[in-house]
């Protein structure tokens, strides 16, 4: 489980294993495998770090491949240098 904040500041705890994709529209939208969508105040990098920290806390050495691929495809706010 990871702790995030909805765009209105309300705290929310979600199951990190259910994150399918992150969209940047410019808000960050967390899309879950259940079909739910959550607009959060954290940046893409903050959500990714929360997932990585959670995965490490349960003994997973790296985030699931689908999360890495989704973030790479959906993170339109970062330039390549």
Residue pairs with C-beta under 8 A, 6 or more apart in sequence:
1 13
1 14
1 15
1 16
1 54
2 13
2 14
2 16
2 47
2 50
2 51
2 53
2 54
3 11
3 12
3 13
3 50
4 11
4 12
4 13
4 14
4 30
4 38
4 40
4 41
4 42
4 47
4 50
5 11
5 12
5 40
5 41
5 42
6 12
6 38
6 39
6 40
6 41
7 27
7 39
7 40
7 41
9 41
12 38
12 40
14 30
14 32
14 38
15 32
16 50
16 51
16 54
16 55
17 64
18 32
18 33
18 34
19 30
19 31
19 32
19 33
19 47
19 51
19 67
20 31
20 32
20 33
20 66
20 70
21 31
21 70
21 71
21 73
21 74
22 28
22 29
22 30
22 31
22 44
22 47
22 48
22 70
22 71
22 74
22 75
23 29
23 31
23 74
24 44
24 74
24 75
24 76
24 77
26 77
27 39
27 40
28 39
28 40
28 41
28 42
28 43
28 44
28 47
29 37
29 38
29 39
29 40
30 37
30 38
30 39
30 40
30 47
31 37
32 38
40 47
42 50
44 71
44 74
44 75
44 77
44 78
48 63
48 67
48 71
51 63
51 67
52 62
52 63
55 61
55 62
55 63
55 64
62 68
